[in-house]
């Protein structure tokens, strides 16, 4: 049977659509913040706290304010680009 490689137009178009979606970009930005939080908290404790602990801690302590600030900055960017 013939297989389709990731370089073929049939496979790369859906991936490009996902890569360029606002939702995916928000996911990546949030993941970066969680990883940053994991690094900071791991440094403070002198050991790797793990992704799950960092994720839960970040959600409880910072996610709401981060999302509010991010949505404000996104509105400012979209207004200034017009």
N, CA, C and O atoms as a GROMACS GRO file, in nm:
protein
  328
    1UNK      N    1   0.083  -0.119   0.000
    1UNK     CA    2   0.000   0.000   0.000
    1UNK      C    3   0.087   0.124   0.000
    1UNK      O    4   0.195   0.126   0.058
    2UNK      N    5   0.039   0.227  -0.065
    2UNK     CA    6   0.113   0.351  -0.068
    2UNK      C    7   0.088   0.433   0.058
    2UNK      O    8  -0.025   0.443   0.104
    3UNK      N    9   0.192   0.490   0.112
    3UNK     CA   10   0.176   0.576   0.229
    3UNK      C   11   0.203   0.720   0.187
    3UNK      O   12   0.274   0.746   0.090
    4UNK      N   13   0.145   0.811   0.260
    4UNK     CA   14   0.160   0.953   0.231
    4UNK      C   15   0.258   1.010   0.332
    4UNK      O   16   0.239   0.996   0.453
    5UNK      N   17   0.362   1.075   0.283
    5UNK     CA   18   0.460   1.134   0.374
    5UNK      C   19   0.408   1.268   0.427
    5UNK      O   20   0.318   1.328   0.368
    6UNK      N   21   0.467   1.314   0.538
    6UNK     CA   22   0.428   1.443   0.597
    6UNK      C   23   0.460   1.559   0.503
    6UNK      O   24   0.407   1.669   0.521
    7UNK      N   25   0.545   1.536   0.405
    7UNK     CA   26   0.580   1.643   0.313
    7UNK      C   27   0.480   1.657   0.199
    7UNK      O   28   0.488   1.752   0.121
    8UNK      N   29   0.387   1.563   0.188
    8UNK     CA   30   0.290   1.571   0.080
    8UNK      C   31   0.185   1.677   0.111
    8UNK      O   32   0.156   1.704   0.228
    9UNK      N   33   0.128   1.738   0.010
    9UNK     CA   34   0.026   1.841   0.031
    9UNK      C   35  -0.094   1.791   0.111
    9UNK      O   36  -0.152   1.867   0.188
   10UNK      N   37  -0.132   1.663   0.093
   10UNK     CA   38  -0.248   1.611   0.165
   10UNK      C   39  -0.224   1.610   0.316
   10UNK      O   40  -0.318   1.632   0.393
   11UNK      N   41  -0.103   1.586   0.359
   11UNK     CA   42  -0.074   1.577   0.502
   11UNK      C   43  -0.034   1.711   0.563
   11UNK      O   44  -0.069   1.737   0.678
   12UNK      N   45   0.036   1.795   0.490
   12UNK     CA   46   0.087   1.919   0.549
   12UNK      C   47  -0.019   2.027   0.561
   12UNK      O   48  -0.010   2.112   0.650
   13UNK      N   49  -0.121   2.027   0.475
   13UNK     CA   50  -0.224   2.131   0.482
   13UNK      C   51  -0.300   2.130   0.614
   13UNK      O   52  -0.314   2.235   0.676
   14UNK      N   53  -0.351   2.014   0.661
   14UNK     CA   54  -0.419   2.015   0.791
   14UNK      C   55  -0.326   2.056   0.904
   14UNK      O   56  -0.368   2.127   0.996
   15UNK      N   57  -0.200   2.011   0.898
   15UNK     CA   58  -0.106   2.047   1.003
   15UNK      C   59  -0.079   2.197   1.002
   15UNK      O   60  -0.070   2.259   1.108
   16UNK      N   61  -0.065   2.256   0.883
   16UNK     CA   62  -0.044   2.401   0.872
   16UNK      C   63  -0.165   2.476   0.927
   16UNK      O   64  -0.150   2.579   0.993
   17UNK      N   65  -0.284   2.425   0.901
   17UNK     CA   66  -0.405   2.487   0.951
   17UNK      C   67  -0.404   2.489   1.104
   17UNK      O   68  -0.437   2.590   1.165
   18UNK      N   69  -0.365   2.378   1.164
   18UNK     CA   70  -0.358   2.369   1.311
   18UNK      C   71  -0.249   2.460   1.363
   18UNK      O   72  -0.270   2.535   1.459
   19UNK      N   73  -0.130   2.455   1.301
   19UNK     CA   74  -0.017   2.536   1.345
   19UNK      C   75  -0.048   2.684   1.344
   19UNK      O   76   0.002   2.759   1.429
   20UNK      N   77  -0.129   2.728   1.250
   20UNK     CA   78  -0.159   2.869   1.237
   20UNK      C   79  -0.286   2.912   1.309
   20UNK      O   80  -0.325   3.028   1.302
   21UNK      N   81  -0.350   2.820   1.377
   21UNK     CA   82  -0.474   2.855   1.445
   21UNK      C   83  -0.445   2.934   1.573
   21UNK      O   84  -0.343   2.914   1.638
   22UNK      N   85  -0.537   3.021   1.607
   22UNK     CA   86  -0.524   3.102   1.729
   22UNK      C   87  -0.523   3.010   1.852
   22UNK      O   88  -0.447   3.033   1.946
   23UNK      N   89  -0.608   2.910   1.850
   23UNK     CA   90  -0.617   2.818   1.964
   23UNK      C   91  -0.484   2.748   1.989
   23UNK      O   92  -0.440   2.736   2.104
   24UNK      N   93  -0.419   2.701   1.883
   24UNK     CA   94  -0.291   2.633   1.898
   24UNK      C   95  -0.184   2.730   1.948
   24UNK      O   96  -0.101   2.693   2.032
   25UNK      N   97  -0.185   2.852   1.898
   25UNK     CA   98  -0.088   2.952   1.944
   25UNK      C   99  -0.109   2.984   2.092
   25UNK      O  100  -0.012   3.003   2.165
   26UNK      N  101  -0.233   2.989   2.136
   26UNK     CA  102  -0.262   3.012   2.278
   26UNK      C  103  -0.214   2.895   2.362
   26UNK      O  104  -0.158   2.914   2.470
   27UNK      N  105  -0.235   2.774   2.312
   27UNK     CA  106  -0.187   2.655   2.382
   27UNK      C  107  -0.035   2.661   2.400
   27UNK      O  108   0.016   2.634   2.508
   28UNK      N  109   0.036   2.696   2.293
   28UNK     CA  110   0.182   2.704   2.300
   28UNK      C  111   0.228   2.811   2.398
   28UNK      O  112   0.324   2.790   2.472
   29UNK      N  113   0.161   2.926   2.398
   29UNK     CA  114   0.198   3.034   2.489
   29UNK      C  115   0.176   2.992   2.633
   29UNK      O  116   0.259   3.019   2.720
   30UNK      N  117   0.063   2.925   2.658
   30UNK     CA  118   0.034   2.880   2.794
   30UNK      C  119   0.133   2.772   2.838
   30UNK      O  120   0.179   2.773   2.952
   31UNK      N  121   0.165   2.681   2.748
   31UNK     CA  122   0.263   2.577   2.780
   31UNK      C  123   0.399   2.638   2.813
   31UNK      O  124   0.467   2.592   2.905
   32UNK      N  125   0.439   2.741   2.740
   32UNK     CA  126   0.566   2.809   2.769
   32UNK      C  127   0.565   2.869   2.909
   32UNK      O  128   0.665   2.862   2.981
   33UNK      N  129   0.453   2.929   2.949
   33UNK     CA  130   0.443   2.986   3.084
   33UNK      C  131   0.451   2.878   3.191
   33UNK      O  132   0.516   2.897   3.294
   34UNK      N  133   0.388   2.764   3.166
   34UNK     CA  134   0.393   2.654   3.262
   34UNK      C  135   0.535   2.600   3.273
   34UNK      O  136   0.582   2.574   3.384
   35UNK      N  137   0.602   2.585   3.162
   35UNK     CA  138   0.741   2.538   3.165
   35UNK      C  139   0.832   2.638   3.236
   35UNK      O  140   0.924   2.598   3.308
   36UNK      N  141   0.807   2.767   3.216
   36UNK     CA  142   0.885   2.870   3.286
   36UNK      C  143   0.860   2.859   3.437
   36UNK      O  144   0.953   2.866   3.517
   37UNK      N  145   0.734   2.842   3.474
   37UNK     CA  146   0.697   2.826   3.615
   37UNK      C  147   0.763   2.701   3.674
   37UNK      O  148   0.812   2.703   3.787
   38UNK      N  149   0.764   2.593   3.597
   38UNK     CA  150   0.827   2.468   3.642
   38UNK      C  151   0.975   2.491   3.670
   38UNK      O  152   1.028   2.444   3.770
   39UNK      N  153   1.041   2.562   3.580
   39UNK     CA  154   1.184   2.588   3.599
   39UNK      C  155   1.208   2.672   3.724
   39UNK      O  156   1.295   2.639   3.805
   40UNK      N  157   1.132   2.780   3.741
   40UNK     CA  158   1.149   2.869   3.856
   40UNK      C  159   1.125   2.794   3.986
   40UNK      O  160   1.205   2.802   4.079
   41UNK      N  161   1.015   2.721   3.993
   41UNK     CA  162   0.982   2.648   4.117
   41UNK      C  163   1.080   2.534   4.143
   41UNK      O  164   1.111   2.504   4.258
   42UNK      N  165   1.129   2.471   4.038
   42UNK     CA  166   1.229   2.365   4.056
   42UNK      C  167   1.359   2.423   4.108
   42UNK      O  168   1.423   2.362   4.194
   43UNK      N  169   1.398   2.539   4.059
   43UNK     CA  170   1.518   2.606   4.109
   43UNK      C  171   1.502   2.642   4.256
   43UNK      O  172   1.595   2.625   4.336
   44UNK      N  173   1.386   2.693   4.293
   44UNK     CA  174   1.360   2.730   4.433
   44UNK      C  175   1.370   2.609   4.526
   44UNK      O  176   1.426   2.618   4.635
   45UNK      N  177   1.316   2.496   4.481
   45UNK     CA  178   1.313   2.378   4.568
   45UNK      C  179   1.440   2.292   4.557
   45UNK      O  180   1.460   2.200   4.636
   46UNK      N  181   1.523   2.323   4.460
   46UNK     CA  182   1.648   2.248   4.445
   46UNK      C  183   1.630   2.112   4.380
   46UNK      O  184   1.721   2.029   4.383
   47UNK      N  185   1.512   2.088   4.323
   47UNK     CA  186   1.485   1.961   4.255
   47UNK      C  187   1.378   1.984   4.148
   47UNK      O  188   1.307   2.084   4.151
   48UNK      N  189   1.369   1.891   4.057
   48UNK     CA  190   1.267   1.900   3.952
   48UNK      C  191   1.131   1.869   4.014
   48UNK      O  192   1.110   1.761   4.068
   49UNK      N  193   1.039   1.964   4.006
   49UNK     CA  194   0.907   1.943   4.067
   49UNK      C  195   0.813   1.867   3.975
   49UNK      O  196   0.706   1.822   4.018
   50UNK      N  197   0.850   1.851   3.849
   50UNK     CA  198   0.767   1.778   3.754
   50UNK      C  199   0.663   1.867   3.688
   50UNK      O  200   0.621   1.968   3.742
   51UNK      N  201   0.624   1.825   3.568
   51UNK     CA  202   0.531   1.906   3.490
   51UNK      C  203   0.393   1.911   3.553
   51UNK      O  204   0.331   2.018   3.558
   52UNK      N  205   0.343   1.799   3.601
   52UNK     CA  206   0.207   1.796   3.656
   52UNK      C  207   0.192   1.889   3.776
   52UNK      O  208   0.094   1.963   3.786
   53UNK      N  209   0.288   1.885   3.868
   53UNK     CA  210   0.282   1.975   3.984
   53UNK      C  211   0.291   2.120   3.940
   53UNK      O  212   0.218   2.206   3.990
   54UNK      N  213   0.381   2.148   3.846
   54UNK     CA  214   0.395   2.285   3.796
   54UNK      C  215   0.266   2.331   3.727
   54UNK      O  216   0.223   2.445   3.746
   55UNK      N  217   0.207   2.243   3.649
   55UNK     CA  218   0.083   2.275   3.580
   55UNK      C  219  -0.027   2.311   3.679
   55UNK      O  220  -0.090   2.416   3.667
   56UNK      N  221  -0.050   2.225   3.777
   56UNK     CA  222  -0.157   2.250   3.875
   56UNK      C  223  -0.130   2.376   3.956
   56UNK      O  224  -0.221   2.455   3.981
   57UNK      N  225  -0.006   2.395   3.997
   57UNK     CA  226   0.031   2.513   4.075
   57UNK      C  227   0.010   2.641   3.993
   57UNK      O  228  -0.044   2.739   4.043
   58UNK      N  229   0.052   2.637   3.868
   58UNK     CA  230   0.038   2.755   3.781
   58UNK      C  231  -0.109   2.786   3.754
   58UNK      O  232  -0.149   2.902   3.756
   59UNK      N  233  -0.188   2.683   3.730
   59UNK     CA  234  -0.331   2.705   3.705
   59UNK      C  235  -0.396   2.771   3.826
   59UNK      O  236  -0.472   2.868   3.811
   60UNK      N  237  -0.368   2.720   3.944
   60UNK     CA  238  -0.430   2.774   4.066
   60UNK      C  239  -0.384   2.916   4.094
   60UNK      O  240  -0.464   3.002   4.130
   61UNK      N  241  -0.255   2.941   4.078
   61UNK     CA  242  -0.198   3.070   4.120
   61UNK      C  243  -0.199   3.179   4.012
   61UNK      O  244  -0.217   3.296   4.044
   62UNK      N  245  -0.179   3.142   3.886
   62UNK     CA  246  -0.147   3.243   3.786
   62UNK      C  247  -0.233   3.245   3.660
   62UNK      O  248  -0.238   3.347   3.592
   63UNK      N  249  -0.301   3.137   3.628
   63UNK     CA  250  -0.366   3.127   3.496
   63UNK      C  251  -0.469   3.238   3.472
   63UNK      O  252  -0.470   3.298   3.365
   64UNK      N  253  -0.553   3.264   3.568
   64UNK     CA  254  -0.659   3.363   3.549
   64UNK      C  255  -0.601   3.500   3.514
   64UNK      O  256  -0.644   3.563   3.417
   65UNK      N  257  -0.504   3.547   3.592
   65UNK     CA  258  -0.442   3.677   3.565
   65UNK      C  259  -0.364   3.676   3.434
   65UNK      O  260  -0.365   3.775   3.361
   66UNK      N  261  -0.298   3.565   3.404
   66UNK     CA  262  -0.222   3.555   3.280
   66UNK      C  263  -0.315   3.566   3.160
   66UNK      O  264  -0.286   3.638   3.064
   67UNK      N  265  -0.427   3.496   3.166
   67UNK     CA  266  -0.522   3.499   3.054
   67UNK      C  267  -0.584   3.637   3.037
   67UNK      O  268  -0.603   3.684   2.925
   68UNK      N  269  -0.616   3.702   3.149
   68UNK     CA  270  -0.671   3.837   3.143
   68UNK      C  271  -0.571   3.932   3.077
   68UNK      O  272  -0.606   4.007   2.986
   69UNK      N  273  -0.447   3.929   3.124
   69UNK     CA  274  -0.343   4.014   3.067
   69UNK      C  275  -0.316   3.982   2.922
   69UNK      O  276  -0.294   4.072   2.841
   70UNK      N  277  -0.318   3.856   2.888
   70UNK     CA  278  -0.293   3.816   2.748
   70UNK      C  279  -0.406   3.862   2.658
   70UNK      O  280  -0.380   3.910   2.547
   71UNK      N  281  -0.530   3.850   2.702
   71UNK     CA  282  -0.641   3.892   2.616
   71UNK      C  283  -0.639   4.044   2.597
   71UNK      O  284  -0.672   4.093   2.489
   72UNK      N  285  -0.600   4.118   2.702
   72UNK     CA  286  -0.587   4.264   2.688
   72UNK      C  287  -0.479   4.299   2.588
   72UNK      O  288  -0.499   4.386   2.503
   73UNK      N  289  -0.364   4.233   2.597
   73UNK     CA  290  -0.255   4.264   2.505
   73UNK      C  291  -0.289   4.223   2.362
   73UNK      O  292  -0.247   4.289   2.267
   74UNK      N  293  -0.365   4.115   2.345
   74UNK     CA  294  -0.406   4.072   2.211
   74UNK      C  295  -0.502   4.173   2.150
   74UNK      O  296  -0.496   4.201   2.030
   75UNK      N  297  -0.592   4.230   2.232
   75UNK     CA  298  -0.685   4.332   2.181
   75UNK      C  299  -0.608   4.458   2.141
   75UNK      O  300  -0.640   4.519   2.039
   76UNK      N  301  -0.509   4.496   2.220
   76UNK     CA  302  -0.428   4.614   2.189
   76UNK      C  303  -0.353   4.591   2.058
   76UNK      O  304  -0.348   4.680   1.973
   77UNK      N  305  -0.294   4.472   2.041
   77UNK     CA  306  -0.221   4.441   1.917
   77UNK      C  307  -0.314   4.444   1.797
   77UNK      O  308  -0.278   4.496   1.692
   78UNK      N  309  -0.433   4.388   1.810
   78UNK     CA  310  -0.523   4.383   1.695
   78UNK      C  311  -0.577   4.523   1.662
   78UNK      O  312  -0.604   4.553   1.546
   79UNK      N  313  -0.593   4.609   1.762
   79UNK     CA  314  -0.638   4.744   1.739
   79UNK      C  315  -0.529   4.828   1.674
   79UNK      O  316  -0.556   4.907   1.583
   80UNK      N  317  -0.405   4.810   1.718
   80UNK     CA  318  -0.295   4.890   1.664
   80UNK      C  319  -0.257   4.846   1.523
   80UNK      O  320  -0.197   4.924   1.449
   81UNK      N  321  -0.289   4.724   1.484
   81UNK     CA  322  -0.252   4.677   1.351
   81UNK      C  323  -0.353   4.722   1.244
   81UNK      O  324  -0.329   4.704   1.125
   82UNK      N  325  -0.463   4.779   1.286
   82UNK     CA  326  -0.564   4.825   1.189
   82UNK      C  327  -0.537   4.964   1.141
   82UNK      O  328  -0.612   5.017   1.059
   0.00000   0.00000   0.00000
